[in-house]
Amino acid sequence: MVCGNMAGLELLSDQGYRLDGRKASELRKVQARMGVFAQADGSAYLEQGNTKALAVVYGPHEIRGSRSWIRHDRAVINCQYSMATFSTAERKRRPHGDRKSTEMSLHLKQTFEAAVMTQLYPRSQIDIYVKILQSDGGNYSVCVNAATLAVIDAGIPMRDYVCACSVGFVDETPLADLCYAEESGGVSSLALALLPRGGQIALLQMDARLHQDHLDALIEAAMTACKGVGKVLDEVVRLHLKEVSVLTGE
């Protein structure tokens, strides 16, 4: 029996292994560094499997541009998402204003508005720039995870880590943290951003139809995966703080 066949590739073998050798609920390896840009207020580089992202944060600072943006009770969050020209096998130009980038920027903005304590910075602006350097699935999730570390590096208070992960459904089995081959294999999938301590969902994104009977199982698998990502991000932050305290002699 072949589960979830894509162009002759089985997405899940009889033994329960995926294309890259992972088990169904296994996350891709996450590696990250904080404080990679001295010029920014906060920055982070994150790899989740073969997807690699760079996040940079500026602010809080005075609002630039239209005064109509000003919110007297909180900070405005501005997010910009882009993909490097060399991030995929296709060598097409990706303008900053294309529909997919605009949509992703909006999703990131909504995600971080749920997590950042914007009420502490009225009449100001926080800029979050995220660039995908190499794309192999889960772009939204990797951007959220990189941006979370960059916001923490900038010293901006958050209600909790905001962690994201994608999940897909293959032959009654939820697969966590999809790679590009799985995403493009016609799998029903969703991406979820979670504040893990309180279990608050910051964003739920679905690009395809999904049977209602599968929704609860997928959301549960996504929340479990996000909590796993959260533990890794927490380790990265603690290691960074240790390194900083050694450098500053504190």
C-alpha positions as CSV (number, residue, x, y, z in Angstrom):
1,M,0.0,0.0,0.0
2,V,1.3,3.4,-1.0
3,C,0.1,6.3,1.2
4,G,-0.2,9.8,-0.3
5,N,1.4,9.0,-3.7
6,M,3.1,12.0,-5.4
7,A,4.5,11.4,-8.9
8,G,5.5,7.9,-7.8
9,L,6.9,8.9,-4.5
10,E,5.3,7.6,-1.3
11,L,4.9,10.4,1.2
12,L,4.4,7.8,4.0
13,S,5.7,4.3,3.8
14,D,4.1,1.2,5.2
15,Q,6.7,1.4,8.1
16,G,5.5,4.9,8.9
17,Y,8.5,6.8,7.4
18,R,8.3,10.0,5.3
19,L,10.4,11.0,2.3
20,D,13.2,12.4,4.4
21,G,13.2,9.5,6.9
22,R,11.2,11.2,9.6
23,K,8.3,9.7,11.6
24,A,4.9,11.3,11.2
25,S,5.1,13.6,14.2
26,E,8.8,14.3,14.0
27,L,9.9,17.9,13.4
28,R,12.7,18.9,11.1
29,K,16.0,19.9,12.8
30,V,15.9,23.5,14.1
31,Q,19.1,25.5,14.4
32,A,19.2,29.2,15.2
33,R,21.3,32.1,16.2
34,M,20.3,35.5,17.7
35,G,22.0,38.8,17.4
36,V,23.4,38.2,13.9
37,F,23.2,41.9,12.8
38,A,24.7,44.6,15.0
39,Q,23.0,47.5,13.2
40,A,19.5,46.3,14.0
41,D,17.7,46.4,17.3
42,G,17.1,42.7,17.1
43,S,18.0,39.9,14.6
44,A,18.0,36.2,14.2
45,Y,18.9,33.5,11.7
46,L,16.9,30.2,11.7
47,E,17.1,27.0,9.8
48,Q,14.2,24.5,10.0
49,G,15.3,21.6,7.9
50,N,16.4,23.1,4.6
51,T,14.3,26.2,4.9
52,K,16.4,29.1,6.1
53,A,15.2,32.6,7.2
54,L,16.7,35.8,8.4
55,A,14.6,38.2,10.6
56,V,15.5,41.7,11.6
57,V,13.6,44.0,14.0
58,Y,13.8,47.8,14.3
59,G,12.0,49.7,17.1
60,P,10.0,50.7,18.9
61,H,10.6,54.1,17.2
62,E,8.5,57.1,16.2
63,I,6.0,56.4,13.4
64,R,7.4,57.3,10.0
65,G,5.2,58.4,7.1
66,S,1.5,59.0,7.5
67,R,0.3,60.3,10.8
68,S,-3.0,58.4,10.3
69,W,-1.0,55.2,11.3
70,I,-0.6,56.5,14.9
71,R,-2.4,54.5,17.6
72,H,-2.5,56.4,20.9
73,D,-3.0,53.3,23.0
74,R,-0.4,50.9,21.4
75,A,2.4,50.4,18.9
76,V,1.8,49.7,15.3
77,I,3.5,46.5,14.0
78,N,4.8,46.7,10.4
79,C,5.9,43.4,8.8
80,Q,7.6,42.9,5.5
81,Y,8.2,39.4,4.0
82,S,10.3,38.7,1.0
83,M,12.1,35.7,-0.7
84,A,15.6,35.9,-2.0
85,T,15.9,35.4,-5.7
86,F,18.1,32.3,-5.1
87,S,15.8,30.8,-2.5
88,T,14.1,28.3,-4.8
89,A,15.1,26.3,-7.9
90,E,13.0,28.7,-10.0
91,R,15.0,31.8,-10.9
92,K,12.1,34.3,-11.3
93,R,12.1,37.8,-10.0
94,R,10.0,38.2,-6.9
95,P,9.0,41.8,-6.5
96,H,8.3,43.0,-2.9
97,G,4.8,43.9,-3.7
98,D,3.6,40.6,-5.3
99,R,0.4,39.1,-4.0
100,K,1.9,36.2,-2.0
101,S,4.5,38.4,-0.3
102,T,1.7,40.9,0.7
103,E,-0.4,38.1,2.0
104,M,2.4,36.6,4.0
105,S,3.3,40.1,5.4
106,L,-0.3,40.5,6.6
107,H,-0.3,37.0,8.2
108,L,2.9,37.9,10.1
109,K,1.5,41.2,11.2
110,Q,-1.6,39.5,12.6
111,T,0.5,36.9,14.3
112,F,2.7,39.3,16.1
113,E,-0.1,41.7,17.1
114,A,-1.4,38.7,19.1
115,A,1.9,38.2,20.9
116,V,3.8,41.5,21.3
117,M,2.8,43.7,24.2
118,T,2.1,46.7,22.0
119,Q,0.2,48.6,24.7
120,L,3.6,49.4,26.4
121,Y,4.7,51.5,23.4
122,P,1.8,53.9,22.4
123,R,2.3,56.2,19.4
124,S,5.2,54.2,18.1
125,Q,6.1,51.6,15.5
126,I,7.9,48.2,15.5
127,D,9.3,47.0,12.1
128,I,9.8,43.2,11.5
129,Y,11.5,42.3,8.2
130,V,11.8,38.6,7.3
131,K,13.6,37.1,4.3
132,I,13.5,33.5,3.1
133,L,17.1,32.6,2.0
134,Q,16.3,29.0,1.1
135,S,12.9,27.6,0.7
136,D,11.9,23.9,1.3
137,G,8.4,24.1,2.8
138,G,6.9,25.8,5.8
139,N,7.9,29.3,4.9
140,Y,5.3,31.0,7.1
141,S,6.2,28.9,10.1
142,V,10.0,29.4,9.7
143,C,9.4,33.2,9.4
144,V,7.4,33.3,12.6
145,N,10.0,31.3,14.5
146,A,12.9,33.5,13.3
147,A,10.9,36.7,13.9
148,T,10.1,35.6,17.5
149,L,13.8,35.3,18.3
150,A,14.5,38.6,16.6
151,V,11.8,40.4,18.7
152,I,13.2,38.8,21.9
153,D,16.7,39.9,20.8
154,A,15.4,43.5,20.4
155,G,14.2,43.3,24.1
156,I,10.5,43.9,23.1
157,P,8.2,42.2,25.7
158,M,5.9,39.4,24.4
159,R,3.0,37.6,26.1
160,D,4.8,34.4,25.3
161,Y,6.9,32.8,22.5
162,V,4.9,32.6,19.3
163,C,5.8,29.3,17.6
164,A,4.5,28.1,14.3
165,C,4.4,24.8,12.4
166,S,2.6,23.3,9.4
167,V,0.8,19.9,9.4
168,G,-0.7,17.8,6.7
169,F,-3.0,14.8,6.4
170,V,-1.9,11.7,4.5
171,D,-4.0,8.6,4.7
172,E,-5.6,9.4,8.1
173,T,-2.2,10.3,9.5
174,P,-1.2,13.9,10.5
175,L,2.3,14.8,9.3
176,A,4.1,17.5,11.3
177,D,6.4,20.2,9.8
178,L,6.0,19.6,6.1
179,C,8.8,19.9,3.6
180,Y,8.3,21.2,0.1
181,A,7.8,17.8,-1.5
182,E,5.0,17.1,1.0
183,E,3.4,20.5,0.6
184,S,3.4,20.1,-3.2
185,G,2.1,16.5,-3.0
186,G,-1.5,17.5,-2.8
187,V,-1.7,17.0,0.9
188,S,-4.5,18.7,2.9
189,S,-2.5,21.0,5.2
190,L,-2.7,24.0,7.6
191,A,-0.2,26.3,9.3
192,L,-0.7,27.3,12.9
193,A,0.9,29.9,15.2
194,L,0.6,29.2,18.9
195,L,1.4,31.0,22.2
196,P,2.2,27.7,23.9
197,R,1.8,28.5,27.6
198,G,-1.8,29.5,27.4
199,G,-2.6,27.5,24.3
200,Q,-3.8,30.6,22.5
201,I,-3.9,30.3,18.7
202,A,-2.4,33.5,17.1
203,L,-3.1,32.5,13.5
204,L,-4.6,29.5,11.6
205,Q,-3.9,29.4,7.9
206,M,-5.4,27.0,5.4
207,D,-4.8,27.2,1.6
208,A,-6.8,24.2,0.6
209,R,-10.1,22.3,1.4
210,L,-10.0,20.1,4.4
211,H,-12.7,17.7,5.6
212,Q,-14.3,18.8,8.9
213,D,-13.7,15.4,10.4
214,H,-9.9,15.9,10.1
215,L,-9.7,19.4,11.4
216,D,-9.6,18.7,15.2
217,A,-6.9,16.0,14.7
218,L,-4.8,18.4,12.5
219,I,-5.1,21.3,14.9
220,E,-4.1,19.0,17.9
221,A,-1.1,17.7,15.9
222,A,-0.1,21.3,15.0
223,M,-0.4,22.5,18.6
224,T,1.8,19.6,19.8
225,A,4.4,20.4,17.0
226,C,4.3,24.1,18.0
227,K,5.1,23.2,21.6
228,G,8.0,21.2,20.4
229,V,9.3,24.2,18.4
230,G,8.8,26.4,21.5
231,K,11.1,24.2,23.6
232,V,13.8,24.6,20.9
233,L,13.4,28.4,20.7
234,D,13.6,28.6,24.5
235,E,16.9,26.7,24.5
236,V,18.2,29.1,21.8
237,V,17.3,32.1,23.9
238,R,18.8,30.7,27.1
239,L,22.0,29.8,25.3
240,H,22.2,33.3,23.8
241,L,21.7,34.9,27.2
242,K,24.5,32.8,28.6
243,E,26.8,33.8,25.8
244,V,25.9,37.5,26.2
245,S,26.5,37.4,30.0
246,V,29.9,35.8,29.5
247,L,30.9,38.5,27.0
248,T,29.7,41.3,29.2
249,G,31.1,39.8,32.3
250,E,27.8,39.8,34.2
